[in-house]
Amino acid sequence: MGEEETKNDVASIADREPVAQPTPSQIENDSPQKPTKLRQSFIVAAGFMTMFMTCAIIFSYGVYQAIYEEMAKDPDSPFAGTSSSILSLIGTLSIAIMSMGGPFVMTWAKLYGPQPVIMSGGLVFGLGCILASLSQYVWEFALTQGILVGLGTCMAYVPTMSVVPTWFDKRRGLAMGIVISGSACGGMIWPPVLRAITSHIGFRNALRISGCLVIFFVPLSGCTLGWEPKFKNKVAGQIAGLSKMTGWIKVPLIDWEVAKTKKFVAQALGCFLQSAGYSTPLFFYAAFAQSLGYSSSMADNFITISNAANFVSRIVIGYAADKFGRLNVLFLTTIISSVVVFAFWLPSTFVDNTVPHTAADVLFIIFAISYGSFGAAYISLFPASLIELFGVQHFTSVNGALYLIRGIGALLGTPLTGLLLSSQSALSDPSNYERVTITVGVLLFAASMATLWVRIEASSGKGWKWKL
């Protein structure tokens, strides 16, 4: 009887004591919920639009490069007597800052959330374009169309490329391919639009119009691009104790144990070399086409052709990366981009010497298509491979560090390569581009070897896997 009363007393106490309720984060961790396809679709669409309105414009700088090359011959223009190398520096600064600001922007995205950072990036980008339209000196264009536009792009691009992979698993490569194809789709549309606006109402109005469009569309897209809930919890742990007042100036340092691994060194080397070589053809498409005898408006079509091929290939390559392995496809596309430089662009510089003019035209068209198809695959595939290589816990710091390295490569690569080109005949003599093409081809081949090294290190100690 006493034993029965004791049991009743214990049950009574248990009924009276409050039961500890799990926290929201515990519920989320204990009961994994996959994001809906609709939510994933919104993420991809917003990312696509962000790329369309930012990266597409700065990668269309070749239009402005050719315009500024023409204006350099006019003693009354802001670019009078300016060399091709200095003119390319304006566009190079934007691409370099787009990547070099990665570590800082990653901190801002973790501290304040990716949405406000992306939305602010659209405002900074638009302001840079509008201020560039008012510039009167080359250094002012470098500050506005170069640094400010680059910073705005970085604030939109880096968080977008970091947010999207967190929402996907099996289809991560395809999702990244679709998102980054926004820059290729924009690259088909922006060059003829910018040239048409310039022809009718001047390049300054082209800058103003594009700036205003970015100010409207990028913040609209940015409000959708938030962290995936589980990843957001991990980010909250990473920034615990970091003040929102002073934390924005702190760079997330990569774990030394990760940084000294061979696969990180190989990945960093590949990022640097690929970035150093990749942008040069984009900036000189139009100028080289004019040296072959094309009109300025026809020359811009090569940028459009390349981006059209890029648009289709990024989706196809993204799908192939999911099916056959991201690192496998990363190596394959990088080495192909090197081969097409040597196989098609380099021979086209020998026009009227050993190559007939018609053959040179065909070679350059093939180059524009094939380089557009394979050259930019690296940009979308390397972030998609980082989670597998370094783990979720190191993704943001590694991603930021590699974007910084890519920015340094871009800042050094195109301006130094541009020094090999004579500004006096950049628009008239294709043979001047011979050393430029060789330099680009060598850099991309070296990048492909570094990518192969990453592939080998990733399977080291685990047994060889074909799909990786």
Secondary structure, 3 states (H helix, E strand, C coil): CHHHHHHHHHHHHHHHCCCCCCCHHHHHHHCCCCCCHHHHHHHHHHHHHHHHHCHHHHCCHHHHHHHHHHHCCCCCCCCCCCCHHHHHHHHHHHHHHHHHCHHHHHHHHHHHCHHHHHHHHHHHHHHHHHHHCCCCCHHHHHHHHHHHHHHHHHHHHHHHHHHHHHCCCCCHHHHHHHHHHHHHHHHHHHHHHHHHHHHHHCHHHHHHHHHHHHHHHHHHHHCCCCCCHHHHHHHHHHCCCCCCCCHHHCCCCCCHHHHCCHHHHHHHHHHHHHHHHHHHHHHHHHHHHHHCCCCHHHHCHHHHHHHHHHHHHHHHHHHHHHHHCHHHHHHHHHHHHHHHHHHHHHHHCCECCCECHHHHHHHHHHHHHHHHHHCCHHHHHHHHHHHHHHCHHHHHHHHHHHHHHHHHHHHHHHHHHHCCCCCCCCCCCHHHHHHHHHHHHHHHHHHHHHHHHHHHHHCCCCCCCCCC
